Amino acid sequence: MDSAEAAETNISSAPVDLRRVGAHPDHWYPVAWSHEVKKGQVVASSFAGEPIAIVRPQQGDVYALEDRCAHRQVPLSKGSVKDCRVHCCYHGWSYDASGKCDVPYIGKGKQPNGVRVYPSAECDGIIFIWPGSLPAAPPPASLGAAGDKAYKTRSFGRIVNCHYTFMHENLMDMNHQFLHIRTTGKVTPRYLGRRAGEGWMELDYTFARPDSKQPLGESLITGGFRSDASKPRDLMTIRTEYPHQTLRFFAGGGDVPALYVWLGYTPVDVEQRKNRSFIHLSVRRPKIPGVLDLAWPVLTWFTNRVFEEDRIIVELEQAAYDAQGADWNQEVFPPIRELRDLLSRNGRVMAARQA
């Protein structure tokens, strides 16, 4: 097996640098919000450095092509969409959803090869692609509670300058609540246990507030943490089901989530030091109509602030890794060590950096 083939294999049981483990391409990854690609438009995106043009024709479904015209390699995303084809801005070469090429100034029997097609799908306002080489699995049918009318959903995200594995660790390790103390007040997490299977694991937590009041934004989302052990505990379940994550919060012993969050992290650049995060945060509507809508600006401010605190800290982690040239982390929390192993086993080793 040569070095190129080795870079395309799953990770062995030998120790590896987790930050050199690429997101495995044989999965569905979010690449754009549906509203970003309007009818008759083509939009640029990427997966791990692969340029991708997302096309929404005037009629029919979204499709995705490699973002290079076969002629002079000009990005197709700089072109235009007419009917069901995307036209390169340079010479007018055009491509349909199958990637087949049409050149307007030569005969039909002399058409060149086309471009790569990426299987694509839309679900709950997000456009996904399948960037791998294996036949695509069925696309996601739902993303948390984003499609459930019993919930009000906030959809947000941005480019985060870190390897996607930092995102998984940050969300799953609720012991980092010290980071958010100025926003949330003092929260004491308690780890309850974990479950795991092939390609997934989930952790359970409960929380207490021994010395502080709950901020309004958090109360709107969860309905209130309970510190009295004699009452039913609230429960937070965080799950990594490779390559995505979910967070569910059950208030007061209920069996229906008061909060349901779906999160996807798509690597942007070749070295996967940046990811584009996609988040659906769904809050169950209370019985009184309109209350949640009135409170939505406060909830938006609160969730933006928490996400921003997390973004800053994971980007600092990435900066430390870059300065050290290796992963020096000393992880002491057993579930996060297990999570790191899961991410290693399910990812792909990236090619060695060029000197």
N, C-alpha and C positions, 0 to 999 in steps of 0.2 A: 504493500500500500504506500503510495507516494504522499508527500506532504499535503497536496491539494485534496486528495481523498480523505486524509486524516482530518482535515479541517471540516469535512462535510459529514462526519460521523457523530453519533451521540457520545456523550461523555462517558468514559469508563469510571470504574470505582476509585481510580487513583486520585489523589488530591489535585485540585485545579484552582486556579485563580477565578473566583466567581465573576469578577468584573470583566473577564475575558470570555465569558460564556454568552454566546449570542442567543437572542430569542429564536426559537425553532420556527422555521418558516411554514411548516406543515400544520398551520392553525389559521383560524380567521382572525384578522387584525383590523381594528378601526383605523380609517385613514382620513375621514372627513365627516363633518356634520351634514346631514341631508340638505339643510337650508343653504349651505355654502355653494352647492352645485345646482343652479337653477336651470330650467329648461332652455335648451339651446346654448349651453355653456360647457366649457372644458376647464378644469381646474388642476393645478399641479399639486402633487403630494409625493410621498416617498415612503419606502420601507427599507431600513438599514442601508441607506445609500442608493437603493434602486429607485430611479426617478419614475413616477407613475402619473399618467394623465387620466383623470376621472371625467368621463363624458356623460352628460345627460342629454339625449336627443329630444327633439320636440315631441316625439311619441315613442313609447317603449321604456324599457328599464335602463338604469345606469349601467355603464360598462367601463372597464379599466384596461388601459394599454400601457406598454412601456412608453415613457415620455421622450421618445426619440423618433424622428422621421427616418425611415430606412435610407433616404436619399443622402442628405448632408448632416444628419444627426441633430437637426434643429428641434427644440422641444415642441411636441405637438400641443402642449398646453398654451403655447403662444398663438395657436391657430384659431379657427372658428368652426362652429358646428352648423351644418346645413342638413336638414332632414335627419337622417340617422347616421351621418358620417362626420368625422372630424377631418378638417382640411388643414394641411401644413401651411403656415403663413408665407413660406418661401416660394415654392413652385406649384402649390396647389395639389400636391399629392394627397389623396384622401384614404381613410381607413374606416371600415365598418366594425361592428361589434365582434367579429371573428378575427380582426387584425389584418384581414386581407387588404391589399393595396390596389389603388387605381391611379394611374398616371394619365392626366388628361390629354397629353400630346403624343402618345405612342399607341400602337395597336393593342387590341385586347389580348392578343396572344403573346405579348412581350412584357407582361406585367412582372415586376420584381417580387421577391419575397416580401412578406408583410412584417408585422411586429408582434412581439409577445403579448398575449392576452392573459390577464389575471382574472380568475373567477371572482365575481363580485356579488354582493347582496346588500339589502337595506333592512335594518331592524330598529324600530323605536327611535327613528331620527338620526341614525348613524349609518354611514356607508362602510362596509367591510370589504376587504380583499383576502384572497388566499394566495400568498406569495410563494408557496412551496412547490415541490415537484410531484408529490403524490396526488392522486385524484382528490378533489375537495370533499371533505366531509359535509354533511348537511349544515347549512348556516344556522346561526343562533335564531331561535324562535321568539325569544324575549330577553330583555336586559333588566334584571331585577323587577321592580314594580313600575317601570317607566310607562308601560302601556296600560296600566290598571287605573281606571277612572276613580277608584277609591282613594287614590293618592294624588297629591300635587307634586310635580317633579321639576326640579331645577337641574338644567344641563349646562355644564361648564367644563373648563380645562384649558390647558395651555402647553407650550413647549417648556419642559423642565430639563435643565442642563445636568443630567445625571443618567447613569446606567439604570435600566428598568428594575434591576434587582433591589436597588436602594428603595424603590417605591413599595415593593412587596414587603420588605423588612419593616419599613416605617409604619405601614398600616397595621401589620399583624402584631407588632410589639407595643401593646398598650402601656408598657412601663415607661414610655416616653412622655407621659402626661405632664411631667415637670416642665417640658418645653412650652406648654400652653397655659401655664399658671396665670399669666397676666390676662389671658382671654377667658379662660374657663373657671378660674379660681382653683383652689386646691382640691384635686380629685385623687382618691386612692384606689387604684385598680386591684382586683383580686383575680388571679388566674385560676380557672376552675377545671380545665382539662382540655384534651384534644382528641380528635378523630382523624384518621388518615386512610388513604387508599391509593390506587394507581393514578398518579398525576394530580392528586389533590390532598389537602389537609385543611382542617379548620380548628380554631381555638375558641373557647368560651371564656368570657370575663363577666364579672359584676363589679360594681363601683360603690364607693362610699364618699360622703362629704362631711367629714367630722368637724371641720372648723370654718366652713365657708358656705355662702348661699349660692344657689345655682343661678348662672346668668340667664337673662331672658331668652337669648337666642337658643341656648341649649334646652331650656324648658319647652320652647315651642316645638322643638324637634322631637324630644323624647317623652315629654309629659312628666319629667322629674325623676331623678335618682332617689333611691331609698337607702338610708343607712341603718334603719332599724331592722335588726336580724329577725325580729318576730314577724315581720311583714314579708310578703312574697318578694323575692329579689328580682330586680331588673336583670336582663341577660343580653349581652352583646356577643354575637357569633361572627367571627371574621374567617373568611374562606379564600384560600388560593386554589383555584381550579385552573391549572395551567392552560393558557398564559394570563388569565384574568383574575380579578378579585371581586368579592362581595362583602358587604357588612350589613348585618341585620341587628336591629335593636328591638327587644321585646320588653314592653313596660309592664311592671306589676304582675308578672307571672302569666301574661297573655300569650296566646299561641299564634297571633297575627302580628307581624312586625309593625311597630309604630314608625320605624325608620328603615328604609331599604336602599342601600347604595351599591351601584355597579360601577366598577372601575376598569378601564383598559389602558395599557401603556404600550404604545407602538414606537419602536426604535426608529430614529430619523436618519442618523448618519451612519457611515460605514463602520466606525469603531463603536457605535452604539453608546456614545457618551451623552446622548440627548434622547429624550423620549417625548412624544406628544401624548398627554394624558387626556382621556375622555371620561367624564364622570356624570352619571345620572344619580341625583340625590332625591329620593322620593319620600315624602312625609305623608302619613295617613291623615286624611281629612277628619276633623272632629265632627261631632254630631250637629253642632251649631253652624249653619251655613255661613260662609263669608269670613269667619274668624281667621282662618289660616291665610286667606288672601290679604287681609288687613295687616297681618303680622309679617308678611313675606319680605318686605324691605329689611326688617331687623334680622330675620333668618338669613337673608342673602349676605348682609354685612358680616354676620357671625361666621358663616361657613367660608366666606372669602378670606377672612382673617386667619382662621385655623389652617386653611389650605396654604396660605402664603407663609405662615410659620413653618409648615412642613416643607414647602418648596425651598426656602432658604436653607434649612438644615440639611436636606439631602444634597443640595448643590455644594454645600461646604464639605460633605462627605466625599463627593466626587473630586473636589479640589484637593483634599488631603490625599486621596488615592493617586491622583496625577502627580503630586509633588513627591510622594514616596516611591512611586513606580511599582507598587505592589499592594496587595490587600493585607494590611497589618491588623485588621480588626481582631479583638479578643472577645469573642462572643461567649457569654456565660449563661444565657437563658436557653435551656434545652430545646424548647419548641422552635426557636429561631435557628438554632443549629440544624434542626430537622428541616426547616423550610429552606435553608441554604442548600442542603443536600438535594431536596426535591427540585429546586431551580437548576442545579447543576446537572442532575440526571435527565431532565427533560429538555435542556437547551442544547446548543451546539457550540463546540469550541470555535472561536474565531481565528482566522489566520494570524500568524505572528506579525507584529508591527514591523514595518520597514525601517531600517536604520537610517 
